[in-house]
Amino acid sequence: MRRVIGIDVHRTFGEVVVWEDGILRHLGRVDMTRTALEGLGKSLRSTDEVVIEATGNSMAVSRVLTPFVARVIIANPLQVKAIAQAHVKTDKIDAGTLASLHAAGYLPQIWTPDAITERKRRLAARRYQVVRHRTRIKKRSAFDFACAPDPEVSACRSVQRARQVVACSSAITGRRARGCGSARAGTG
């Protein structure tokens, strides 16, 4: 006896529907917390197949449920036309549609990375964040150095002159700015 569990995943909860021998049965809502998902996983059979739609937290849901069931399938929502074009859209109907489509063999799924690939992705994303943050700090400190009020620094003078020109040009266009009373700007 084959069972397919469809879960319509949201940010804080998921609607769970079971397809068993062509009959859909609503199991209720499950919170999107690790303990609630583990509780759901313990109530499922080891031969069950779970189908979820690809959302922001679908990989986390997949990671939690994988040890409890035979297979976790993540469906590509852009290719599931039956859900996207449905006139009646409720969470129960969407979860049932996912389960029914997978049971019939019509569900396009996405590729999910194995544990090693997922770890490498997380490391690459973390490295990108660190490099981006470091670059932002370097640029900010270089700008602060260039704008230091030290009259010996020539870059400071050029930046201050550029600021005066911008401030004066904005005063000419009608906006009020400080420091535009110089004779060079031509306004008073």
N, C-alpha and C positions, 0 to 999 in steps of 0.2 A: 504494500500500500504506500504510494508516493504522496509526500506532503511538500507543498511549496508555501513558504511564508512570505508575504509581501508586506513591506514596511514603508509607509509614506513618512519620510523623515523631515522634521522641522527643526528649528533651533532649540526648542525646549522640550518637545515631545515627539512621539511617533505613533501613528495609527497602525495597528497590527491586524492583518487579515490572513487566515489560513485557507489555502486551496487544498481540498482532500477529496479525491475521486470525483472531481467535477463540481463539488459543492463548496461554496465560499462561506466561511464562518468568521465573524468578527471577534477578535480576542480582546479588544479594548486599546487603551492608550498606555504607552510606556514613556517614562521620563527619560530624557537624554543625559542621564548621569551614568557613570561607570557601574555603580552598584545596581541600578535598575536594569541596565542592559545585561549585566551578568545574571541577574535574577531571571530575566526573560530567557537567556541562553540556557540556563539550567533546566528550565521547564520544557525546552525543545528536545527533540530526538536527535540522535547522532546521525541519522540518515536524512534529516530535513535539509532543504535548500532554502536559503534566505535571499530575497531579492529586495534591493533598495535602489532608490533613484539617486543619481550623482548630484550631491549638494555639497555645501561647505564642510559639513562634518561627517560625510559618508565614509571617508577613510577611517576615521576614529571608530565609528559604529562597526565597520567591517573588522577592524583589529580586535575589538572586544568580542564579537560574536563568532569569529572563525574557530576558536578551539572547541566550541560546543556543537557545531553542525558540520555536515559533510561539505558544504560549499556556500560561500557568500558571493552573490553576483551583484555588481553595480551596473545599473542600466543607464545608458546615455539618454538624458531627457530630451535632447534635440531630435533624436531619431524615434522616439516613442510617440508616434502620431496619434495613437488612440487616446492618450492622456491629454495631449496638447489640444486636440480638436474636439474634446468631449463637451457637450452642451451642459450636462449636469456634472459639476465638479465638486466633490466632497473628498475629504481625506480617506474615508472608508472606500469609496469607489475607486480612487486612484490606487490605493494599496491592493484592492482586489484585482484591478486591471493589470498591475505589475505581476501578481501571482499567476493570473490566468494566462497572460502572454508568455511567461516563462514556461508554464506547464505545457502550452501548445507548441513551444519551440520557436516562437516569433519574436523573442526579445533580444534586441541588439545590446550587447554589453561592452563596457569599456575595458581596456587593459589595466590591470592593477599591478603595481610593482611588487617584487618580492621584498623580503626584509632587508637584504643587503642594499638593493637599489633605493629603497625608501630612506635608509640611513644615510646613504651618499647624497641624496637630494636634500635632506635636512642639513647636513654639514655644508653643502654648497650654498644653501640659502642663508645659513648663519654666517658664513664667510663673506658673502655679499653684503649683509647688513653691517658687519664689522668694518669692512673696507669703505663702505659708503659713509658710515659715521666718522671714520678717521679722516676721510677726504673733506667732509664738511667742517670738521674742527680745524684742519690745516688751512682751508680757504678762509675761515673766519679769523684765525690768528694772523694770517698774512694781510687781510684787509685791516684788522685792528692796528697792525704795525705800520701800514701805509698811512693810516689816518691819525697817527700819534701826534699830539700837539707840539712836538719838539721842532723848533725852527731849523735845526741842523739837518733834518731829514728832508731831502729834496722831493721825495715822493709825496710827503705830507703836503708840501706847498702846491704841488700840481693837483692833488686831490681836492685841497681846499679851494683852489682857483676854479676847478671844474664845478664844485658845489656852488660857488658864487655865481658862475655863469648860468647854471641851471636855475638857481633861485631868482636871478634877475630876469631870465627869460620867462619864468612863470609869472613874475610881477608885471611884465609887459603884456602878457596875454590876459591880464585881469585878476590874477590871483595874487594875494598879498603874501610876501615873503620877507624874512628878516635879512638884513645885510645888503640891501639893494640900493643904499643911498650913496654909493660911490660915484665919482665923476666918470669912471670908465663905462659904467652901465648906461649912462645917458638918461636915467630917470631919477626922480626925486622923491 
